[in-house]
Amino acid sequence: MEEVKVSVIIPSYEYNGKGVYYLSHLFRTISQQTLREVEVVVPDHSLNSEIEEFCMDNIFDLKILYKRNQKGRGNASINKNVGMDLATGKVVKMMYMDDFFVLPTSLERTYDSLINSDKMWLVCGTNHTRDDGKTFDTTIYPKWNNYMLHGRGNNTMSGVSVLSYKNNNMNVRWDPNTCMLMDIDFYYQLRNKYGDCLYLNEVHVSQRVNVDALSSTISDESIQKEFEYCREKFGVVV
């Protein structure tokens, strides 16, 4: 059996009927990767079967591990944890379903950089697209700062799709009590347990800016409660 070098975890749901559209674009950019020993892990919170049928059709000839996940539907952290438990690759790459790779060497560079490092986790550069990849803006090279839980706008690490980690002995999991701050919470957990990450200052992924993204449905009150929860959890004093 061929060794899986990288597992790409893509937590999925209907996305207001756009799920298959976004997955198709992401899958295409995975199929174009120079690294071939890749599996795609799709924990799916959908109520319908559109994403499942798309994965079974496998038009891009990928190694796909699909899981219809009924646990904690609507809770993205729980869906991510299901994907983490399924992944078999030596390195795991997290990707949101509406994001995509912008370099064909992304997975190869990620794998080689992390495997040859003593670091447990890695973050890469990213940018934003507001028109399905026709143009790009807001290039971000992640960096740590100690004020990310002080308030909105302080997340200098960027979103989930910049993250990769070594699979062996990884026992940090996404906190189901977080939604808007799930990425910052996870970074804090990783840093507290494994130390600082490897910063790969190359833009490997693009993140779509969508008005119908899950994060746009979260109220200001809920976000404030998350900040208070995470500050208490990590002993952060504002």
N, C-alpha and C positions, 0 to 999 in steps of 0.2 A: 504494500500500500504506500502511495506517495505521501511523503511527509508534508503536512500543512505548515507553511512558514508564517502566514498571516491570516487571521480570521477578521473579517470586516463585519462588525455588528451593526445592524440597521434596524432599530426599533421602529415598528410601522403601525399605521392605522389608516382609516379611509381618507383622511385629510380633505374632507368636504368634496369627495369625488375625484381628487387629484392624485391620490396615492400611487396608482399605477403609472401615471404620467411622470411623476417625480422619480419613482424607482427605476423606470426605464432609462432615464437620463443618467442616473447614478450607476446602474448596472453597465451601461455602455462604457462609462469611463473606467469601470473596474476591468471590463473585458479588454481594454486597450493598455492595461498595465504591462510593463516589461517583466514583472515578477509573475510567474505562472502558478506557483504552489500556494494558491489562495482559496479560502472558502468564504462564502457569504452566509451570514447567520441572520435570519429574519424572524424575530419574535413579533407576532402580529396580533394587535388588539382589535382588529376589525370585527364588525358584526356580520358583514357580508363576505363573500368568497372571492372577490375580485383580485386581491393581492395574492391569495393562495393559488388561484388559477394562473396568474401571471408567472409566479415562481415555478409552477409545475410545467408550464410551457417552455421555460428556460431558453428563450430565443437567443440569448448571448452565450450559451454553452458554458455556464459557470457551475462550480460546485456549490450548490445551495442547500443549506439546512434550514428548512421552514418549520416554524412552530406556531400553530394557532394557540394563542395564549389567552385564556379566559380569567386568569388571575389578576385581580386589581385593575380591571379594564379602565382606561382613562388616566392611570397613574404611570407616567413615563418612567419613573425610577424603577418600579416593579418590572416593567417590560424590559428595561435595560438589564436588570439582574438576571432575568430568564435567559437573555442572550449571552451574558457572561458565563452562565453555567453550561451552556451548550458549546461554547467555542473550544476548539481543540488546537488551534495554532500556537506556535511558540510566542508570537507577538499578536496582540489584539488591537485593532484599529476601530475606534468608535466613529460612526457617521450618522448624522441625521438624514432622513430619507429625502429631504429637499435640498441637500447640499451635494457637492460632487467634486471629483478630483480634477485639477487643472493641469497636472503634469503626468505623463505616462510612466515616469520613474518614481512616483510618489511612494508606492508600497515597497519597492526595492530599496529606496533611500531610507525609508523609515525602518525597515527590517535590519539592514546592514548597520545603520547608526546605533540602534538600540541594542542589538545583539553584541556589538563590539564595545559596548559601554558598561560601566558598573552601575549605571542608573537603572531604576526600576520603571520609570515612565518618561514619556517624551511629549513635547508639544511642538507643533509646526506653525509656520506662518499661514495666514489666511487673508481673504478679502471678501468683499460683498458684491453681489449682483442684484440689481433691481429689475432686470429685464431678461431673465432666463439666460444669462451668460453672454449677452451681446456686448455689454460693457461692464467694467469692474471698477470699484472704488474702495476706499477705506481699507487699505492694506494694513494688516496688524501683525507684528512680530511679538508673540506673547512674552510677557515678563511678569515676575512675581512682585506684588507689593502687599504690605501689611494692612492696607486700608480697604480691602475689597468688601469687607462686611460692615463698613462704616456708612454706606449708603449707595444708592443707585449711581451708575456711571463710573464706578471705580474698578470694574472687572477688566484688568489689563491682560488677563490670560485668554480672553475670548471664550467662545462657546465650545460645546462638547466635541465637535468635529475636528478640533485641533489635537485631540488626545489619542495616544497609543500607550500600551504598557506590556510588560512581559507577563505571560500567562502563568508561569510556574510560581506557585506559592502566593499568588495574588489573593488576598482575602479581604480587601476593601470592597464595599458594595455601596450602591446608590441608596440614599436615604429616602424612603417613601414619604417622609414628612416634608420633603422639599419639592418644589416645582420650578419656580422662577430662579431659585438659587441652587439648583441641584448641581450645576457645574462647579460653582465656587465651593460648595460643601464638599464635593468629591475631591477637588484639588487640595483643600485643607486636610482632608483625611489622608490622602496620598503623601503629602509633604510631612505630616506629623509622623507617619509610620515609616516612610522610606527615604525621607530627605528630599532635597530639591531635584527637579527633573532635568532632563537633557533638552536644551533649547535648539531646535533645528530651524535656523533662521532662513528658511526658504518657503515661499508660498506654495503649498501643496493642495489646498482645498479652497473652494469658494462657497460662501454661505448665502443662500437666498434671503432677501429681506421681503417677507410676505405679511400682508395685513391680516391674513387668515391663519397665521401660525398659532399654535397652542398658547404661546406666551402672551399673545395679544388679548386673551380672554381672562387673564388673571387680574383681579382688582387690586387697587393700591393698598387697601386694607390688608388683603392676604399677603401681599409682598412685604409689608411692614412687619406682619406677624412672623414671616419667614426670617427676616433679618434678626428679630429678637430671639427666635428659636436658635438660629445658627450662632449668634453672639454668645448666648449662654452655653451652647454645646462646646464651643472652642475657647471659652474664657476671654472673649474679645470685649474690651471696655471702650466705649465711644466717649 
